[in-house]
Amino acid sequence: MNADTGETPKGGHVVVIGGGIAGLAAAHRLVTAGRRVTLLEATTRLGGKLRAGEIEGVPVDLGAESMLARRPEAVELARAVGLGERLQQPATATAAVWTRDALRPMPKGHVMGVPGDAAALAGLLSAEGLARAEQERDLPPAEAAALGDDIAIGRYVADRFGREVVDRLVEPLLGGVYAGDAYRISMRASVPALFDAARAHGTLTEAVRAVQSKAAQRTGPAFMGIAGGIGTLPGAVAAAITSHGGQILTDTPVHALTRGAADWHIRTGERVIHADAVIVATPAWSASELLAAESPAAAAELAAVEYASMALVTLAFRRRDVEGALPAGSGFLVPPVDGRTIKASTFSSRKWAWTGEGSGDLFVLRTSVGRYGEEEHLHREDADLVSVSLADLAAATGLSARPVATEVTRWIGGLPQYPVGHLARVARVRDAVAKLPALRVCGAVYDGVGIPACVASARRAADEILATPTLAHGTLSDERE
């Protein structure tokens, strides 16, 4: 029964497998549309890569810390579950790039590191790299055929601007999103607006300016956080689901998903849950196993998706030991070409007002470690990751203070990789899944790894389930064991 309206859910029973933000968003969409929903999560914790925690009593995010606000889906979900008044934009968003043995200001006027004016890269690139980048405007116009159906963003930008632009700027920015390799990552999947503009304009400079022109028409902050942490969003969504009569079962791994004569059978241990419809919102490897019996084609495609792992090292210092040492701004990125261990550092107590206000005499910052193909660091002990983070921080900023507390969070298999051809793979998966009655998939592997993209993927899956003719009235009114 819906706790708000007193009405009995209608339109059948839908099971959502996976309790990350995509699964939670799908379940929320369904239950607020009046459907009976059961969400199953294999672990004891909801939220996936969104995780709230604390260090020395200071609330922190131990996973994703912000969401793109110029895509509306995540912000809309936060508002829908009562977090609207806690949405915050960064207190400062001025970042640097630690490269060529110095912290250098992040240049303005770029799209994921691709410049609209090569001159803006002065100081970041070497003299030779800058001269090569400035040649882009004089190169023969590229034809759409040069991009084909897809191309690695690193390859295309290097062809137009030179490798140094990729290595010193595109790579660290993309690495922060995908923990991937720019020379493998699909331009069409990772920066679709730029891919489309590049097909329509002769030079990449013109393409970047076209994308920037459209972006300038938007209002509001580019990114938002939540006071208390982005990691509080899953709990708020879960509370909204249960308040509408939905059921959430954690520590409930699904061992088999099969289609019966008229419904779906979801086996969890010795129990079988029957459902009119199912949404699979798990990582690719798990979705592959679940779909193997009913859709071998989709399962094979999903099994081929690769993932990158990473670790976050959260450090708490005495504020008096830090403020004079750290440079201004919200942190810095680190290009892999420079051979450092960390790939970024965020000065959390400066970037987020809620962290700074709640930290008292403490200053919290974090580093990230691990990229695709460079995951050996993640097998090191926590103390080793703290030590290498402190060594890199000292080399970058001169910070010599010792932290009063540390926290290492590992995200093994945390980020799906989007190589050239990824969107074609996703299309094949969805085509195969669409042949099954009342089953859909969603999550970071399909439409983007950011929180808004995951929520959008969940909405798409839920809306397609809601539009299924047999779900309009439902076929099951009980749960049969």
Secondary structure as UniProt FT lines:
FT   TURN            3..5
FT   STRAND          13..17
FT   HELIX           21..32
FT   TURN            33..34
FT   STRAND          36..40
FT   TURN            48..49
FT   STRAND          52..55
FT   TURN            56..57
FT   STRAND          58..61
FT   STRAND          67..68
FT   HELIX           73..80
FT   TURN            81..82
FT   HELIX           84..86
FT   STRAND          87..88
FT   STRAND          95..99
FT   TURN            100..101
FT   STRAND          102..105
FT   STRAND          110..111
FT   TURN            112..113
FT   STRAND          114..115
FT   HELIX           118..121
FT   TURN            123..124
FT   HELIX           127..134
FT   HELIX           135..138
FT   HELIX           144..147
FT   TURN            148..149
FT   HELIX           153..161
FT   HELIX           163..165
FT   HELIX           166..170
FT   HELIX           171..178
FT   TURN            182..184
FT   STRAND          185..186
FT   HELIX           187..190
FT   HELIX           192..200
FT   HELIX           204..216
FT   STRAND          223..226
FT   TURN            227..228
FT   HELIX           230..232
FT   HELIX           233..243
FT   TURN            244..245
FT   STRAND          247..249
FT   STRAND          256..259
FT   STRAND          264..268
FT   TURN            269..270
FT   STRAND          271..275
FT   STRAND          277..280
FT   HELIX           284..291
FT   TURN            292..294
FT   HELIX           296..303
FT   STRAND          307..318
FT   HELIX           319..322
FT   TURN            323..325
FT   STRAND          331..333
FT   HELIX           336..338
FT   STRAND          342..346
FT   HELIX           348..351
FT   HELIX           353..358
FT   TURN            360..361
FT   STRAND          362..369
FT   TURN            372..373
FT   HELIX           376..379
FT   HELIX           382..397
FT   STRAND          405..416
FT   TURN            420..421
FT   HELIX           422..434
FT   TURN            437..438
FT   STRAND          439..441
FT   HELIX           444..447
FT   HELIX           451..466
FT   HELIX           469..471
FT   TURN            472..473
//
